[in-house]
């Protein structure tokens, strides 16, 4: 080991220290000899001490010269670890020729990191890569799954890069460089890799791994911006970054607890080639969540599972690999309940492999490795920290939290009217009517079928008169086959030059729903905001839509590329046929039913790099367009394709799911995933989209769907009508009852969305977010979930049962309907809860106060009604809650720079039976906020009297239910009140 390397590894100061020139490049023995023969004859320890003092002094002077008055760096943030050098005299890894010695024979299945992910792995090619070839112990003779236990794997002493130098570039920033020592099997290896470590804020660390010598594609901030708090740097002190020097690798851990957030040191095989980037990390346990989009369990399977990210139009199913969106973010929890998060900010095609080590491998085919790590330590904090980076969710309009209804195949306006009217007549609350492609002429965007939907403008006007709303589908693809001058969306797009280009510079032509051909706006082009605003404005002038449903925006293409495919010989053809395609990409081709990766976007970005951003960029542009078309009002957008940051601009629905019990059950995991991804406005098509539903299925699904944050019934062209009335009285009864509860909970639900908007707190939450130390809570992601901290939802998820076995964590819980109390102060337990066919079990958490409204036909009607408060007493006799309220549609209710045009009211019940309100903020005075009644559930004894602000009021008390009720209060919530029991 060189003396200069030993000095930086023995001390944990993050800077590279100056070393006396005569010692540079000398070994330890040579340095010892030199120092022993110095004229002064000073001991080595004193010389080292002197050198260190000088170097630290120089470093401090430099630091203060660069940043006068800046706080001192924390010296324990970055350190370096030496290991025995595994390099030969030529600087190449000793295993380069496949001589791994005993490294291969002792390697367990769980510790194998795949060295040959392509099909056709064999011994000779494996060992030529410097890797081990050893058949695992399997029941069959052949590898059952290409993502299962690898035959070809990296040996422990595999070294592809080694440390070169490190530099502190700021108070909380470092750069470490590694040089390649062994070529990978992929073309164009990056010779010198730079690792930039930066403290973003006190909860977030960025680690950016890139080519030190050449610029590579990175996601531009304008496409998917990242933000952070301006926390004082001195608060960012609870972590240590350790780099290894004999190979590529680093470890990030919490300083005080030692909890490891990321550990790539000496595992797997680090690869950084032009079209293949690979890095592995150990995981703290098998509790891994995230990595979307896919349909599956909420807790990820670490038994050799692969999650593929290349946005694609494929109906969700457990067998579907890459579907609509890409979210390279995961949350990991250890067995004690501490959590952290990791986000790879990369928009290229990638796959993420989980294996039972436990460990994870990212394998992307372009860009850079731009990691953000969130230190938590609670799962809720991790998600809030992630949302703070990618953009906290937009606040949806209040009306969008009502019930929505749609069907593909309502080919006339009369059919739409009929279904809506029978829903209203059945007294099922409903707010928004939707139409699929059926309203369009020839399925072309921004057109109206005047034969079958000519009266649509009048119909929408009537909806608005009745306090209801209307939304239509808008696809990104614009017809490219209409006669010149007959279709303004195409003609105007050509005039503004905003369509995506093929490799020759002409508009890229594919086909979706349009009769002949389709072209796509390039939503990365700034002029597309003008174009999209004009198109939506022209249609809005005819049909005043209230929001946009943007579909097919992966983008979907019915052709594979253009009419003649995607050539390898065209400009950028190497992008169409890369040396590695993620193993489970549908069709084993990036352009299978997709755009050619060689297509070109504004700024000379290739579709290869920005494909996964297409749907997200359309949402951003649609958000801007709706702000232009509906000034001052919140844009309402539901998109199928998504990317991190989507929630800041719009919501999501989980696509064309099947109408079966499995899809219903897994929809819970989908809703929880997207809340974790910062997109709380999310739901599945109630009763399923593809195939015909059944009465028992739709009955239970309407109950569950009433508790999706975004609640919409919708199905396909080929299936029969599945609105509740069309399916009969059993479904009507269940739908009406569940939706009436939803509408009564609207103030609480809206308050949760405000918290999401302000802090990034999920609306729908997995149980372990509230109970991170409860081991059972991590395994409930497809059976029950919570709204905020106060309400547990436990649906029936199979045909037949009239009860559910619901897990209730430690605490006191109350049945929403019967007020029956379940006391679990000693610990969590499963409880059998009645669930008649028309009932979804709901449980309120002791210690919560929820503000409600009486159920109403629409959200507009609901806003005219007084409030009601329910307090659920904890074991200590206390409870608390809050209410946010505003006009429900203004853009600047919380962001106008003056505190916001909204009201925020806190409620608190003490163990001494003293209930008080506090008006935290009063900025919205356009509506009267009257509290009509209060219910307190769990009150163990009848009070002698109840007073409101010193005045005695009437009350009722049920000892069986332990329920106290006070009615006809007529309390102004914008004034604090006090009720004593």
Residue, then its C-alpha position, 0 to 999 in steps of 0.5 A: x500500500x502506498x504511504x499517501x493511500x495509508x494516510x487518507x485511509x487511517x484518518x477519516x477527514x474527507x479531503x485528500x491530504x498533501x503528502x511530502x513530495x519525497x514520500x509520494x509513491x513510496x511503500x510503507x517499508x520505504x517510508x519507514x526506511x526514509x524516516x529512520x534515516x532522516x537527519x533529525x532521527x524523529x520517530x515515525x509517529x511524530x513525523x506523521x503527526x506533524x504532517x497531519x497537523x500541516x495538512x489539516x491546517x492547509x485544508x482549513x485555510x483553503x476551506x475558509x478562503x473558499x467559503x468565509x464563515x461557513x461551518x466546519x465539515x463534519x469529519x466523520x462523513x466520509x472515510x476510506x477502507x483498505x483491503x489487501x490488493x487483489x491486482x496483479x502487476x499489470x493492474x488487472x484483476x486476477x480473475x480476469x482469465x477465469x482463475x477464481x480459485x476456491x472463490x467459486x466452490x464455497x459460494x452459496x446460492x443466495x450470494x450469487x450475483x448474476x454475471x451472465x444475465x443474457x440468454x444462452x449462458x455457458x461455461x466458456x463464455x462465463x469464465x472468459x468474463x472472469x466469473x464462476x460457473x457452478x450449477x446450483x443445487x436444483x430439483x431439475x437439471x436446467x435453470x428453471x427461470x432466467x432470473x433464478x439462481x445463476x449458474x454464472x456469477x461473480x467471485x468474491x474477489x472480482x475487481x472491475x475498478x479501483x480507487x484513484x483519488x478523492x477530493x472534497x468539493x464543498x462543505x458537504x460534497x465529495x468526489x471520488x474517482x475509480x479507474x477501470x481495471x477489467x473490461x466488461x463484456x459490454x461495448x464501450x466501457x467507461x474508463x474513469x468513473x466519478x462518484x459525487x457525494x452530496x448532502x442534499x439536506x438533513x435527510x437526503x444524500x445524493x450519490x451520482x456515478x458518472x463518466x469522469x471524462x465525457x458528458x452522458x445523458x442525465x434527466x434534465x431538471x426541467x423534465x423531472x425537477x428535484x427539490x430539497x429543503x434549505x436545511x442548515x448543513x450542520x443538521x446533516x450529520x447522522x451518516x457515514x459514507x465509506x469507500x473501499x479502495x481495492x475495488x469499486x464500492x461504497x457503504x452509507x450508514x447511520x453514524x449512531x446506530x450503524x444502520x446500513x442504507x446502501x452497501x455496494x462494497x465487494x458484492x456483485x460486479x460493478x459495470x459502467x459501459x455505454x449501454x449497460x450500467x450495473x450496481x448491487x447493494x445489500x439489503x437490511x432484510x426481506x422487507x422491500x417495497x416499491x419498484x413499480x409499476x407492476x401488479x403483485x404483492x405489496x411486499x416484494x418477493x426477494x426470491x430471484x424476482x425481476x422488476x422491469x421498467x420500460x413503459x408499455x401498454x400491457x394489461x396488468x397481471x402477475x405475469x405482465x413484466x413491464x407495464x405503464x409506468x416506471x418508479x425506480x424507488x424502494x423502501x427497505x425496513x429492518x426487523x426493528x422497524x427502521x426504514x430508509x429509501x433509495x431512488x435511482x433517478x434514471x429514465x432509461x430502460x432498466x431491471x431491478x433484481x431482488x435475491x435472497x441474500x438479501x440484496x438488490x441489483x440495478x441494471x440500466x441500459x443508459x444514462x448515469x447512476x444518480x442515487x438519492x438516499x433517504x435516511x428516514x428513519x420511519x417509513x412515513x418519514x422516508x416517503x415524505x422525504x422522497x416526496x419533498x425531492x420529487x415534488x409534493x402532490x398537487x391538491x386535487x379539486x374537492x369535487x374530484x373526491x366524489x364518485x366517478x362513472x364511465x364505460x368504453x362502448x357508450x356509443x351514443x349520448x343517450x346511453x350515457x344519459x340513461x346510465x347516469x340518470x338511473x344511478x341518480x334515481x337509485x340515490x347513489x352519490x355521484x359527481x362526475x360523468x366520463x366518456x371514453x373514445x366514443x364521443x370522438x369523430x373517427x377516434x380523433x382527438x379534439x373532435x366531436x361525433x356530431x351524429x351520436x353526441x351532438x347534444x354533448x355541450x348541452x348535457x355538460x351544461x346541465x351537469x354543471x347546473x346540477x353541481x356535477x362535472x364532466x371529463x373526457x379521454x384525450x390520447x397523445x397520438x394525433x391522426x396523421x392521415x386526414x386530408x390536408x386542411x381538414x384536421x387542425x390538430x395535425x395542421x397546427x402541429x406541423x405549423x409549430x413543428x412540435x411532433x416527435x421526429x424519426x431519425x431522418x428529421x420527419x414526424x415519426x409515424x406510427x398508429x394507435x386508434x386513428x384510422x390510418x396513422x398517428x403522430x405524437x406531440x413532443x411534450x419536451x418541446x416548450x412550444x407544445x404547451x402553446x399547442x396543447x393549450x390551443x387544442x384543449x381551449x378549442x374543444x373546451x369552447x365547444x364542450x367545457x370539460x372539467x379535467x383531462x383523462x390522458x391515456x395511451x401515453x407510454x406511448x402506446x403504438x399498435x405498430x412496432x416502430x414505424x410501418x417498416x419497423x426500426x432499423x439498425x442501419x438508420x441514424x441512432x440504429x444502435x439504440x434500436x438494438x442495444x447490446x443488452x435488453x432487460x430480460x423481461x421486456x415484452x417482445x424482447x425488443x425496446x420497440x415492440x409495440x412502441x416508438x423506435x428508440x432512435x426517434x428524436x425529441x426536442x433538445x436532440x434527446x433520443x427516445x431511447x433516453x426519454x421514453x419513460x418520461x413521455x407520459x409524465x411530460x404529457x401530464x406536465x404540459x396538460x397541467x399547464x394547458x388546463x391552467x391556461x384554459x381554466x384560469x385560477x382552478x386546479x387542474x384535474x388530470x388522471x394519467x395512465x403512464x407515470x414517472x417520479x414527480x407525476x403526483x405534483x401534476x396529476x393522478x393515476x389509475x391502474x389501467x386495464x385490470x381484469x375483472x376477477x377477485x385476484x385483481x381486486x385484491x392486488x389493487x390494494x397493493x397498487x393503491x398503496x404503491x402509488x401513495x408511496x410514489x407520491x401519487x395519492x390520487x389513485x384508484x383502480x377501475x372498480x369492478x375491473x376493466x377487462x372481461x365481465x364482472x359478476x354480481x358478487x364481485x362487483x358488490x364487494x368491489x364497489x365497497x372497496x372502491x368507495x375507499x380508493x382515493x380516486x373512485x371510478x367505475x369503468x370497463x371495456x367495450x366488449x363487456x356488459x354494463x357494470x354500473x351498480x343499477x345495471x347489475x341489480x339491487x344487491x350491487x346498488x345497496x352495497x354501492x349506495x351504503x359504501x359511497x354514503x360513508x365516503x361522502x360523509x368522510x369527505x372533510x377527513x379525506x380532503x384534510x388528508x390530501x392537504x397533508x399530502x400536498x403540504x408534507x407528502x404524507x400518503x393518503x392511503x397507507x399500509x398499516x406498518x406506516x402507523x405501526x412500524x415496530x409491529x412485525x405483522x403489519x408488514x404483511x397486510x398489503x393486499x388485505x387491509x389498509x388505512x386512510x391516514x392514521x385514524x381509519x382502518x379499511x378491511x374489505x372482503x376479498x373473496x366470494x362468500x364470506x360474511x366476515x373478515x379476519x382483520x388484524x388490529x395493531x396495539x391500541x383501541x379500535x372501534x367498529x365504524x357502524x356499531x361502535x363496538x370497541x376492541x381493546x388491544x393495549x397488550x399487543x396486536x391480534x386478528x379479530x373476526x369482524x362481521x361483514x354482511x354483503x352490503x357492508x365493508x368493515x371499517x374501524x376507527x382508531x382510538x385517540x382520533x377525532x374525525x370531522x364529517x358531513x352528512x352524506x349528500x348526492x354530490x360534493x356540491x350538495x355536501x359543502x352546503x351541509x353542516x359539520x359533525x365531529x366524532x371523537x374516538x377515545x383512546x385508552x388514556x381518555x384522549x383524542x385529537x384531529x384536525x380539519x383543513x377547509x377552503x373553496x375546494x378549487x382555487x389554485x393558491x389556497x395554500x400557496x398564495x404567499x400570504x398564508x393561504x386562503x384556507x382554514x385549519x382547525x385543531x381539535x383536542x380531547x383531554x383525559x380530563x374530558x375537556x374538548x377544545x378547538x383551536x383555529x390555527x389559520x383563518x383565511x377562507x371566509x366565503x362559506x359559513x362553517x357550522x358544527x352541528x353535532x359532536x359524538x364521543x365514542x368510548x366514554x366509559x361513564x355518563x357525565x353529570x352535565x355537558x357545557x359548551x363555552x360555559x353554557x349547559x347543553x342537552x346530551x344523550x348517553x348510551x352506556x352499552x355503546x359508551x356513546x355521548x352525543x350532543x346535537x343542534x350546537x350551531x357552533x362557528x368553527x372559525x371561533x374556538x370553542x370549549x366543551x367540558x364533560 
